[in-house]
Amino acid sequence: MSDYQLYRPVLVVDDEADLRDLIQMTLTKMGLQVETAAGVKEAKAKLAKKTYDLVLTDMRMPDGNGLEVVEFVNQHSDTPVAVITAYGNADHAVQAMKIGAFDYIQKPITLAQLRTLVKSAIKIHDIPEKPKIAPKKIAEKPSVKAVSRPTPVVSTPMVEADSINNDSSTPATNTRLLGKSQAMEEVRQLIAKLARSDVSVYITGESGTGKEQAARSIHESSARADKPFIAVNCGAIPENLMESEFFGYKKGSFTGADSDRNGFFQAAHGGTLFLDEVADLPLSMQVKLLRVIQEKAVRRIGEHVETPVNVRIICATHKNLEHEVAENRFRQDLYYRLNIVTLTMPPLRELHEDLPFLVSSLLKKIEGGAHAKIKPDAHKQLLQYSYPGNFRELENILERAVALAGDEPITAEDLQLRQHDWSERDLAHDDDEDNDDLTDFAFGKSSLQDYLDQVEIDLINQALQQTRYNRTQAAKLLGITFRSMRYRMDRLDIE
């Protein structure tokens, strides 16, 4: 029996009669009602009269372009549109996805690929629009944590960790990303839109801004939510192991291959593959990744046949990929494949209005921090600190403060923040001496991330020298965990 209700309407737009007939027969066997159009004009006429559950359109037709069909559908409905494109015209397909296409399929079309695409599209069309939750309405899901409205602490001698009023006005679909600031609201709105499609997403932002949490939010709100989410740190895999880790291998294909093993793509089949720090992939691996994305199939090491995979790609990096492309460290064709839609995660210093709630929320997750009290001077420091390590650093600071304070209220000394990082003098930016530190940054010529990376390298090297290259002690000196120290040294290629 078909997985679908009979006679769900699908429109196939193509000027090749043989291909239209092939697609029509295939989809009809799946229990769908298929209508066809031989060109853009006929397609628009049918779309104006009727609503379809899916539209499949060719790219090049005698009376127009498939992009016109995509734009017409998006202007009049939320029907998923998939593009059929000739081999070698992937750039046109990417352009179609940027203006709202659900996915694309390359000619020659395989029936397996066609069925997979149609199943995904119909499933997404079945997902109802998530209702907006009115202010002060309790989220329906019991597992959802309400996002609270910050309450200014002015006259109270002590700040309670749970003293901030809750109103649950953050949509329940993105509970991984907390906060009520305009920047976070925009992030959540874009995630809600991205969850309804299958396009590749490029998440950018500084380290510790929650890029993986954003990726998981997209996955958990999408039609792939019941399938695997596989997160991969591209910078943590040795180059000689990358191919076997990503694509798997067959028993006996090399020394040590004592059994068949699947790679990340096979593990993520039907779900989402999150490539963190994708800019760290070597060029040789970028070529292989590009082929897998284009062909939607992988070949394990030692095998001669490719296996189809249905995987959504979400990638992230703290680096500027455009700059990496310009410096020939990242392939331009892969960049356009991955960067269909860009999602930028704001740094914590731009979410000042969310800080009171974030502090309260994180304290409740820390052992012994649920009922912690914060003295006014410590609270002031927390609100004024710039958090170069973003959410990850805030959590680290609070964990340390709870451990040091014990059963006593958290003091400024427990936070162990350096004076110049949070003082009002620095916040005012009116001290000429402070600007002297930035004289080596060439505005308009230097990359901010490269500049910050170099600053981080210099500080880590100084800490290592002071501790005679004891990484554990150097991490303590820098106020970070040993794991964070090791990660930063690997990322920055510090010997």
DOVEX-615485 format. One record per residue (C-alpha): y, z, x; residue number from 1. Coordinates in Angstrom, 3 decimals, decimal comma, always signed. Layout:
BEGIN
         py         pz         px   pos
          Y          Z          X   NUM
...
//
This chain:
BEGIN
         py         pz         px   pos
     +0,000     +0,000     +0,000     1
     +3,510     -0,763     +1,224     2
     +5,689     +1,995     +2,646     3
     +8,530     +0,803     +0,451     4
     +9,300     +0,611     -3,195     5
     +8,619     -2,940     -4,357     6
    +11,430     -5,456     -4,651     7
    +14,017     -3,751     -2,476     8
    +16,459     -6,580     -1,741     9
    +16,938     -8,004     +1,743    10
    +19,162    -10,973     +2,642    11
    +18,135    -13,295     +5,502    12
    +20,883    -15,593     +6,810    13
    +19,794    -18,443     +9,099    14
    +20,338    -22,203     +9,214    15
    +16,773    -22,848    +10,466    16
    +14,561    -23,253     +7,402    17
    +11,310    -22,572     +9,303    18
    +12,601    -19,262    +10,645    19
    +13,918    -18,245     +7,220    20
    +10,501    -18,940     +5,698    21
     +8,691    -16,976     +8,439    22
    +10,916    -13,932     +8,002    23
    +10,704    -14,188     +4,217    24
     +6,898    -14,221     +4,256    25
     +6,732    -11,295     +6,680    26
     +9,117     -9,097     +4,728    27
     +7,592    -10,010     +1,387    28
     +4,234     -8,721     +2,653    29
     +6,024     -5,453     +3,421    30
     +6,902     -5,112     -0,262    31
    +10,519     -6,250     -0,013    32
    +12,346     -8,751     -2,178    33
    +13,772    -11,372     +0,174    34
    +16,646    -13,721     -0,546    35
    +17,896    -16,299     +1,920    36
    +21,146    -18,040     +2,802    37
    +21,505    -21,133     +4,993    38
    +24,915    -20,274     +6,346    39
    +27,915    -17,939     +6,428    40
    +29,564    -19,296     +3,279    41
    +26,423    -18,942     +1,151    42
    +25,771    -15,469     +2,583    43
    +29,253    -14,232     +1,670    44
    +28,867    -15,567     -1,830    45
    +25,613    -13,663     -2,346    46
    +26,952    -10,499     -0,721    47
    +29,954    -10,563     -3,041    48
    +27,691    -10,532     -6,096    49
    +24,875     -8,227     -5,028    50
    +24,124     -5,180     -2,882    51
    +21,258     -5,418     -0,413    52
    +19,306     -2,769     +1,471    53
    +19,353     -4,857     +4,651    54
    +20,972     -8,038     +5,958    55
    +19,455    -10,104     +8,788    56
    +21,795    -12,770    +10,116    57
    +21,568    -15,436    +12,789    58
    +24,426    -15,589    +15,297    59
    +25,224    -19,297    +15,445    60
    +25,336    -21,374    +12,284    61
    +26,998    -24,710    +11,446    62
    +29,649    -23,213     +9,159    63
    +30,480    -20,069    +11,115    64
    +29,364    -17,112    +13,149    65
    +27,116    -14,160    +12,413    66
    +29,993    -11,857    +13,356    67
    +31,729    -12,973    +10,162    68
    +28,734    -11,777     +8,143    69
    +28,721     -8,425     +9,939    70
    +32,436     -7,913     +9,291    71
    +32,118     -8,951     +5,638    72
    +29,288     -6,501     +5,005    73
    +31,094     -3,625     +6,727    74
    +34,218     -4,248     +4,694    75
    +32,400     -4,115     +1,354    76
    +29,399     -1,782     +1,783    77
    +27,402     +0,461     +4,112    78
    +24,399     -1,906     +4,203    79
    +22,725     -2,094     +7,648    80
    +23,117     -5,479     +9,336    81
    +20,870     -6,741    +12,123    82
    +21,671     -9,797    +14,223    83
    +19,206    -12,503    +15,301    84
    +20,311    -13,985    +18,620    85
    +18,971    -16,614    +20,965    86
    +17,631    -15,548    +24,343    87
    +20,440    -15,234    +26,885    88
    +23,127    -14,533    +24,275    89
    +22,872    -10,756    +24,460    90
    +26,632    -10,441    +24,961    91
    +27,172    -11,792    +21,442    92
    +24,708     -9,258    +20,085    93
    +26,518     -6,458    +21,894    94
    +29,789     -7,637    +20,393    95
    +28,193     -7,617    +16,939    96
    +26,970     -4,047    +17,431    97
    +30,442     -2,949    +18,491    98
    +31,867     -4,144    +15,180    99
    +29,164     -2,417    +13,160   100
    +25,794     -4,179    +13,400   101
    +22,784     -1,865    +13,164   102
    +20,645     -3,600    +15,784   103
    +19,683     -7,022    +17,078   104
    +16,514     -8,978    +17,759   105
    +16,126    -11,843    +20,209   106
    +14,468    -15,185    +19,621   107
    +11,608    -15,935    +19,823   108
    +10,991    -13,218    +17,238   109
     +7,758    -11,271    +17,318   110
     +6,528     -9,977    +13,981   111
     +5,956     -6,503    +15,446   112
     +9,587     -6,271    +16,549   113
    +10,765     -7,554    +13,186   114
     +8,713     -4,988    +11,256   115
     +9,919     -2,135    +13,490   116
    +13,552     -3,137    +13,052   117
    +13,225     -3,454     +9,284   118
    +11,486     -0,075     +8,941   119
    +14,263     +1,629    +10,911   120
    +17,002     -0,080     +8,907   121
    +15,496     +0,686     +5,509   122
    +14,927     +4,310     +6,531   123
    +18,528     +4,712     +7,600   124
    +19,755     +3,126     +4,371   125
    +17,767     +5,777     +2,494   126
    +19,697     +8,644     +4,128   127
    +22,302     +9,847     +1,629   128
    +25,878    +10,333     +2,678   129
    +26,222    +13,931     +3,800   130
    +28,674    +15,741     +1,521   131
    +31,765    +17,240     +3,019   132
    +31,768    +21,020     +2,790   133
    +34,873    +22,495     +1,309   134
    +36,655    +25,292     +3,196   135
    +35,081    +28,738     +2,838   136
    +31,876    +27,332     +1,396   137
    +28,703    +28,759     +2,887   138
    +26,466    +26,169     +4,567   139
    +23,313    +25,482     +2,569   140
    +20,910    +25,513     +5,522   141
    +19,998    +29,081     +6,466   142
    +19,640    +28,173    +10,140   143
    +23,198    +26,895    +10,438   144
    +25,642    +29,138    +12,225   145
    +29,038    +29,254    +10,626   146
    +32,029    +28,349    +12,754   147
    +34,706    +30,968    +12,429   148
    +38,450    +30,728    +12,137   149
    +40,195    +32,350    +15,111   150
    +42,127    +35,479    +14,217   151
    +44,965    +36,469    +16,572   152
    +44,452    +39,857    +18,183   153
    +47,848    +41,459    +18,584   154
    +48,002    +45,152    +17,857   155
    +44,367    +46,212    +18,122   156
    +43,623    +48,209    +21,284   157
    +40,147    +46,683    +21,603   158
    +38,742    +43,277    +20,604   159
    +35,326    +43,334    +18,921   160
    +32,928    +40,494    +19,719   161
    +32,314    +39,966    +15,997   162
    +35,812    +40,725    +14,779   163
    +36,725    +37,137    +13,951   164
    +36,544    +36,053    +10,321   165
    +33,910    +33,509     +9,376   166
    +34,546    +30,782     +6,841   167
    +31,811    +28,224     +7,611   168
    +34,185    +25,310     +7,320   169
    +32,533    +23,321    +10,063   170
    +30,169    +20,673     +8,647   171
    +26,572    +21,835     +8,772   172
    +25,395    +18,624    +10,441   173
    +26,782    +19,434    +13,891   174
    +26,164    +23,125    +14,438   175
    +25,469    +22,560    +18,124   176
    +29,148    +21,763    +18,648   177
    +31,271    +24,743    +17,672   178
    +34,997    +24,898    +17,112   179
    +37,643    +23,981    +14,565   180
    +40,196    +22,225    +16,747   181
    +41,231    +18,675    +15,912   182
    +39,475    +17,355    +19,010   183
    +36,123    +18,847    +17,967   184
    +36,545    +17,679    +14,385   185
    +37,013    +14,123    +15,655   186
    +33,883    +14,441    +17,812   187
    +31,836    +15,633    +14,822   188
    +33,146    +12,833    +12,602   189
    +32,191    +10,195    +15,177   190
    +28,740    +11,763    +15,620   191
    +28,186    +11,568    +11,855   192
    +28,952     +7,833    +11,956   193
    +26,789     +7,202    +15,021   194
    +23,851     +9,010    +13,423   195
    +23,722     +6,351    +10,707   196
    +23,124     +3,507    +13,162   197
    +20,892     +2,804    +16,140   198
    +23,520     +1,618    +18,618   199
    +23,525     +2,760    +22,227   200
    +26,025     +5,564    +22,865   201
    +27,814     +6,419    +26,099   202
    +28,973    +10,040    +26,228   203
    +31,591    +10,831    +28,822   204
    +33,216    +14,082    +29,811   205
    +33,440    +16,667    +32,542   206
    +30,453    +18,765    +33,598   207
    +29,726    +21,523    +31,115   208
    +31,506    +19,975    +28,122   209
    +28,339    +19,712    +26,007   210
    +27,314    +16,072    +26,464   211
    +23,629    +16,826    +25,929   212
    +24,415    +18,923    +22,856   213
    +26,337    +15,959    +21,434   214
    +23,374    +13,678    +22,127   215
    +20,998    +16,085    +20,399   216
    +23,386    +16,287    +17,432   217
    +23,306    +12,506    +17,051   218
    +19,510    +12,494    +17,216   219
    +19,041    +15,410    +14,797   220
    +21,365    +13,818    +12,226   221
    +19,721    +10,383    +12,445   222
    +16,651     +8,780    +10,919   223
    +14,846     +9,529    +14,196   224
    +15,200    +13,304    +13,794   225
    +11,450    +13,816    +13,276   226
    +10,632    +11,866    +16,458   227
    +10,914    +13,003    +20,106   228
    +14,189    +13,619    +21,916   229
    +13,557    +13,154    +25,641   230
    +16,325    +14,293    +28,011   231
    +16,268    +12,971    +31,579   232
    +18,568    +13,960    +34,438   233
    +18,749    +10,705    +36,389   234
    +20,245    +12,431    +39,420   235
    +17,332    +14,845    +39,787   236
    +14,542    +12,259    +40,221   237
    +13,706    +10,991    +43,732   238
    +14,257     +7,250    +43,973   239
    +10,662     +6,518    +44,996   240
     +9,359     +8,221    +41,829   241
    +11,798     +6,737    +39,324   242
     +9,742     +3,768    +38,172   243
     +6,606     +5,827    +37,567   244
     +8,592     +8,570    +35,805   245
    +10,417     +6,156    +33,502   246
     +7,646     +3,641    +32,762   247
     +4,393     +5,452    +33,592   248
     +1,427     +4,187    +35,592   249
     -2,220     +3,198    +35,291   250
     -5,029     +5,117    +36,960   251
     -5,673     +3,858    +40,497   252
     -2,401     +1,902    +40,738   253
     -1,371     +3,906    +43,816   254
     -2,532     +6,853    +45,896   255
     -2,510     +9,964    +43,759   256
     -2,662     +8,111    +40,427   257
     -5,858     +9,803    +39,303   258
     -5,273     +9,216    +35,580   259
     -3,238     +7,078    +33,188   260
     +0,204     +8,456    +32,529   261
     +3,002     +7,453    +30,195   262
     +6,636     +7,526    +31,224   263
     +9,818     +8,688    +29,546   264
    +10,087     +5,565    +27,385   265
     +6,603     +5,947    +25,938   266
     +7,192     +9,666    +25,373   267
    +10,385     +8,892    +23,442   268
     +8,803     +6,128    +21,313   269
    +10,325     +6,203    +17,844   270
    +12,927     +8,724    +18,964   271
    +15,811     +9,043    +21,399   272
    +15,950     +8,833    +25,191   273
    +18,934    +10,697    +26,659   274
    +19,844     +9,571    +30,175   275
    +22,075    +12,236    +31,674   276
    +24,076    +11,400    +34,826   277
    +23,109     +7,744    +34,378   278
    +25,635     +6,735    +37,063   279
    +23,287     +8,254    +39,647   280
    +20,633     +5,585    +39,035   281
    +20,148     +3,343    +42,095   282
    +20,863     -0,356    +41,613   283
    +17,183     -1,273    +41,907   284
    +16,364     +0,993    +38,971   285
    +19,317     -0,273    +36,960   286
    +17,806     -3,787    +36,992   287
    +14,489     -2,502    +35,628   288
    +16,196     -0,356    +32,998   289
    +18,227     -3,341    +31,833   290
    +15,083     -5,427    +31,329   291
    +13,394     -2,706    +29,281   292
    +16,458     -2,370    +27,042   293
    +16,637     -6,153    +26,569   294
    +12,944     -6,723    +25,952   295
    +12,296     -3,413    +24,147   296
     +9,015     -3,198    +26,023   297
     +7,746     -1,436    +29,155   298
     +5,015     -2,221    +31,652   299
     +3,327     +0,672    +33,400   300
     +2,770     +0,429    +37,150   301
     -0,581     -1,274    +37,699   302
     -0,672     -2,998    +34,289   303
     -0,102     -6,685    +33,588   304
     +0,949     -6,448    +29,956   305
     +4,045     -4,958    +28,376   306
     +3,932     -2,388    +25,584   307
     +6,641     -2,508    +22,887   308
     +8,764     +0,633    +22,627   309
    +11,197     +1,642    +19,914   310
    +13,716     +3,907    +21,617   311
    +17,360     +4,659    +21,035   312
    +19,321     +5,052    +24,272   313
    +22,066     +7,646    +24,656   314
    +23,505     +8,090    +28,131   315
    +26,050    +10,390    +29,709   316
    +27,804    +10,988    +32,995   317
    +30,767    +12,957    +34,281   318
    +31,740     +9,953    +36,411   319
    +33,937     +7,040    +35,354   320
    +31,446     +4,226    +34,745   321
    +34,176     +1,573    +34,708   322
    +35,194     +2,723    +38,175   323
    +31,557     +2,649    +39,287   324
    +31,267     -0,936    +38,005   325
    +34,459     -1,936    +39,841   326
    +33,049     -0,441    +43,048   327
    +29,751     -2,361    +42,556   328
    +27,769     +0,844    +42,243   329
    +26,797     +0,182    +38,629   330
    +25,740     -3,115    +37,067   331
    +28,248     -4,577    +34,653   332
    +25,586     -6,043    +32,360   333
    +23,856     -2,658    +32,056   334
    +27,219     -0,981    +31,454   335
    +27,866     -3,214    +28,438   336
    +24,347     -2,569    +27,141   337
    +24,794     +1,194    +27,297   338
    +28,437     +1,390    +26,288   339
    +28,307     +0,038    +22,739   340
    +30,216     +3,082    +21,496   341
    +31,900     +5,698    +23,690   342
    +32,010     +9,372    +22,733   343
    +34,341    +11,513    +24,839   344
    +33,727    +15,254    +24,982   345
    +36,951    +17,242    +25,392   346
    +37,194    +19,840    +28,191   347
    +37,419    +23,493    +27,203   348
    +41,014    +23,776    +28,441   349
    +42,018    +21,383    +25,623   350
    +40,318    +23,576    +22,994   351
    +42,483    +26,670    +23,440   352
    +42,597    +27,418    +19,723   353
    +38,781    +27,567    +19,644   354
    +38,458    +30,065    +22,496   355
    +38,482    +33,293    +20,412   356
    +35,605    +32,091    +18,287   357
    +33,678    +30,607    +21,214   358
    +33,907    +33,898    +23,105   359
    +32,653    +35,784    +20,040   360
    +29,856    +33,288    +19,386   361
    +28,586    +33,274    +22,970   362
    +28,664    +37,064    +23,213   363
    +26,339    +37,298    +20,220   364
    +23,791    +35,152    +22,062   365
    +23,893    +37,256    +25,229   366
    +21,548    +40,217    +25,459   367
    +23,624    +43,343    +24,959   368
    +26,751    +41,377    +24,042   369
    +26,515    +41,321    +20,243   370
    +28,595    +44,488    +19,844   371
    +30,546    +44,242    +23,075   372
    +34,190    +45,242    +23,089   373
    +36,815    +43,457    +25,159   374
    +39,920    +45,183    +26,441   375
    +43,244    +43,416    +25,755   376
    +43,879    +42,523    +29,408   377
    +40,421    +40,954    +29,684   378
    +40,900    +39,128    +26,390   379
    +44,199    +37,758    +27,678   380
    +42,534    +36,457    +30,826   381
    +39,804    +34,754    +28,819   382
    +42,403    +32,933    +26,733   383
    +44,504    +31,871    +29,719   384
    +41,814    +30,813    +32,170   385
    +41,474    +27,036    +32,684   386
    +37,627    +26,891    +32,800   387
    +37,001    +24,070    +35,296   388
    +33,283    +24,488    +34,532   389
    +33,949    +24,297    +30,769   390
    +31,465    +25,843    +28,272   391
    +28,847    +26,431    +30,930   392
    +31,305    +28,446    +33,006   393
    +32,505    +30,447    +29,983   394
    +28,922    +31,456    +29,221   395
    +28,353    +32,408    +32,857   396
    +31,525    +34,533    +32,904   397
    +30,532    +36,404    +29,740   398
    +26,962    +37,025    +30,917   399
    +28,285    +38,492    +34,145   400
    +30,884    +40,598    +32,330   401
    +28,319    +42,065    +29,900   402
    +26,013    +42,929    +32,788   403
    +28,779    +44,613    +34,770   404
    +30,304    +46,461    +31,805   405
    +27,035    +47,895    +30,551   406
    +27,791    +50,067    +27,517   407
    +31,503    +50,216    +28,355   408
    +34,212    +47,834    +27,081   409
    +34,619    +44,640    +29,113   410
    +37,567    +44,893    +31,486   411
    +39,479    +42,299    +33,482   412
    +37,598    +43,431    +36,594   413
    +34,275    +42,685    +34,879   414
    +35,327    +39,059    +34,337   415
    +35,936    +38,550    +38,063   416
    +38,443    +35,764    +37,501   417
    +40,807    +34,940    +40,325   418
    +44,428    +35,774    +39,603   419
    +45,791    +32,308    +40,267   420
    +43,373    +30,750    +37,799   421
    +44,790    +32,487    +34,737   422
    +48,260    +33,841    +35,465   423
    +51,208    +32,921    +33,286   424
    +53,010    +31,587    +36,350   425
    +50,393    +28,880    +36,761   426
    +50,357    +28,117    +33,044   427
    +54,102    +27,484    +33,104   428
    +53,748    +24,910    +35,941   429
    +57,251    +25,709    +37,120   430
    +56,485    +26,915    +40,619   431
    +57,182    +24,182    +43,181   432
    +54,702    +25,699    +45,605   433
    +51,858    +25,015    +43,157   434
    +52,641    +21,302    +43,119   435
    +52,319    +21,077    +46,892   436
    +48,535    +21,259    +46,522   437
    +48,546    +17,940    +44,658   438
    +50,563    +15,918    +47,180   439
    +47,418    +14,173    +48,418   440
    +46,618    +12,781    +44,962   441
    +47,971     +9,227    +44,637   442
    +48,850     +8,756    +40,984   443
    +47,850     +5,336    +39,744   444
    +45,633     +4,725    +42,764   445
    +43,263     +7,677    +42,989   446
    +40,529     +8,561    +40,510   447
    +40,905    +12,068    +39,090   448
    +37,148    +12,646    +39,103   449
    +36,824    +11,507    +42,725   450
    +39,679    +13,840    +43,661   451
    +38,068    +16,780    +41,849   452
    +34,689    +15,976    +43,419   453
    +36,253    +16,107    +46,853   454
    +37,891    +19,449    +46,060   455
    +34,507    +20,759    +44,924   456
    +32,834    +19,463    +48,097   457
    +35,426    +21,178    +50,284   458
    +35,069    +24,504    +48,463   459
    +31,264    +24,428    +48,571   460
    +31,287    +23,619    +52,281   461
    +33,730    +26,470    +52,938   462
    +31,517    +28,891    +51,002   463
    +28,434    +27,698    +52,891   464
    +30,176    +28,165    +56,226   465
    +31,317    +31,684    +55,313   466
    +27,764    +32,666    +54,315   467
    +26,116    +30,906    +57,284   468
    +24,656    +28,364    +54,884   469
    +22,962    +30,885    +52,622   470
    +23,115    +29,034    +49,310   471
    +22,407    +32,110    +47,216   472
    +25,293    +34,024    +48,757   473
    +27,541    +30,952    +48,655   474
    +26,855    +30,605    +44,923   475
    +27,866    +34,247    +44,394   476
    +31,019    +33,660    +46,428   477
    +31,912    +30,708    +44,180   478
    +31,058    +32,607    +40,988   479
    +28,299    +30,237    +39,908   480
    +24,532    +30,525    +39,564   481
    +22,161    +29,441    +42,313   482
    +20,804    +26,755    +39,982   483
    +24,318    +25,428    +39,407   484
    +24,934    +25,519    +43,160   485
    +21,810    +23,501    +43,866   486
    +22,673    +20,985    +41,124   487
    +26,224    +20,532    +42,433   488
    +24,995    +20,050    +45,995   489
    +22,508    +17,413    +44,834   490
    +25,088    +15,636    +42,697   491
    +27,715    +15,616    +45,445   492
    +25,163    +14,748    +48,146   493
    +25,915    +17,823    +50,233   494
    +23,333    +18,334    +52,985   495
//
